[in-house]
Amino acid sequence: MELDRIERLLEKYLEASTTIAEEKELRAYFSQESVASHLKQYAPMFQYFSVAKEERYTKELPLKKRSINYKWLSIAAMAVMLFGIYFGKEYQEKKEAEFAYNETKKALTLLADNFSRGTEKVAYLNEFENTKQKIYNKN
């Protein structure tokens, strides 16, 4: 009966659905000398877990303390920030001026194209006026 229960617990353990109490029961069963022959393959695993649970790291970890001079670090950070703000603003103003120049250039080019078209139309009107004058002067 106990062997049947251990087999069911082992099956639950392998499916990762056991409780802590059931795992303790399995560790207790596999730590004794009389383990069923078909379950002996699981004994080293549970014995290892029992031993590994008790292990503790006892060595000291060497921790190096770094002395960082935060005063100079903050001064350097402020210098970088001010440098970035000054030249960033200048760069942004330059970009804005360049954008405004390009937009104005486009507008003036469009205006010049329209004026040249208008001049062509005026030339046609002048030709029309000259022809009209020739017809009226003939009579």
C-alpha positions in Angstrom: 0.0 0.0 0.0 2.8 2.4 0.9 4.7 1.5 -2.3 1.6 2.3 -4.3 1.3 5.7 -2.6 5.0 6.4 -3.2 4.6 5.6 -6.9 1.7 8.0 -7.2 3.6 10.7 -5.4 6.6 10.1 -7.7 4.4 10.5 -10.7 3.0 13.7 -9.3 6.5 14.9 -8.6 7.6 14.3 -12.1 4.6 16.3 -13.4 5.6 19.1 -10.9 2.3 19.0 -9.0 3.4 17.8 -5.6 3.1 19.9 -2.4 6.0 20.5 -0.1 4.8 17.9 2.4 4.5 15.3 -0.4 8.1 16.1 -1.5 9.3 15.7 2.1 7.6 12.3 2.2 9.4 11.3 -1.0 12.8 12.5 0.3 12.2 10.5 3.5 11.3 7.3 1.6 14.3 7.5 -0.7 16.7 8.3 2.1 16.0 5.0 3.8 17.9 1.8 2.9 14.8 -0.3 1.8 13.8 1.3 -1.5 11.9 -0.8 -4.0 14.2 -2.2 -6.7 12.3 -0.5 -9.6 12.5 2.9 -7.8 16.2 2.7 -6.9 17.1 4.9 -9.9 15.3 7.9 -8.2 17.1 7.4 -4.9 20.3 9.3 -5.8 18.3 12.3 -7.1 16.3 12.7 -3.8 19.5 12.0 -1.7 21.3 14.7 -3.6 18.4 17.2 -3.0 18.5 16.4 0.7 22.3 17.0 0.9 22.2 20.1 -1.4 19.5 21.7 0.7 21.8 21.7 3.7 24.8 23.2 1.9 25.7 26.8 2.7 28.3 29.1 1.2 30.6 30.1 4.0 33.4 32.0 2.2 33.4 35.8 2.3 32.9 37.6 -0.8 35.6 40.2 -1.5 33.8 43.5 -2.2 35.8 46.3 -3.5 34.8 49.8 -2.4 35.2 52.3 -5.1 35.6 55.8 -4.0 33.9 57.9 -6.6 34.3 61.6 -6.2 30.7 62.6 -6.9 31.5 66.3 -6.7 33.7 66.2 -9.8 31.4 63.8 -11.5 28.4 66.2 -11.1 30.5 69.1 -12.3 31.5 67.1 -15.4 27.9 66.2 -16.0 26.8 69.8 -15.7 29.5 70.9 -18.2 28.4 68.3 -20.7 24.8 69.3 -20.2 25.5 73.1 -20.7 27.7 72.3 -23.7 24.9 70.3 -25.2 22.3 73.0 -24.5 24.4 75.8 -26.0 25.4 74.0 -29.1 22.1 72.1 -29.4 20.2 75.4 -29.4 22.6 76.9 -31.9 22.2 73.9 -34.1 18.4 74.0 -33.8 18.4 77.7 -34.7 20.6 77.0 -37.7 18.3 74.2 -38.9 15.2 76.5 -38.4 16.9 79.3 -40.4 17.9 76.8 -43.1 14.3 75.5 -43.3 12.9 79.1 -43.5 15.4 79.9 -46.3 14.5 76.8 -48.3 10.7 77.5 -47.9 11.2 81.1 -49.0 13.3 80.0 -51.9 10.5 77.6 -53.0 7.9 80.4 -52.7 10.0 82.9 -54.7 10.7 80.2 -57.4 7.0 79.6 -57.7 6.3 83.3 -57.9 9.0 83.7 -60.6 7.5 80.9 -62.6 4.0 82.5 -62.4 5.4 85.9 -63.4 7.1 84.4 -66.4 3.9 82.7 -67.5 2.1 86.1 -66.9 4.7 87.8 -69.1 4.1 85.3 -71.9 0.3 86.1 -71.6 1.0 89.8 -71.7 3.1 89.3 -74.9 0.1 87.6 -76.4 -2.1 90.6 -75.4 0.4 93.0 -76.9 0.3 91.0 -80.2 -3.5 91.1 -80.1 -3.5 94.8 -79.4 -1.1 95.4 -82.3 -3.2 93.3 -84.7 -6.4 95.1 -83.5 -4.7 98.5 -84.2 -3.7 97.4 -87.7 -7.3 96.4 -88.4 -8.8 99.6 -87.1 -6.1 101.8 -88.8 -6.9 100.1 -92.2 -10.4 101.3 -92.2 
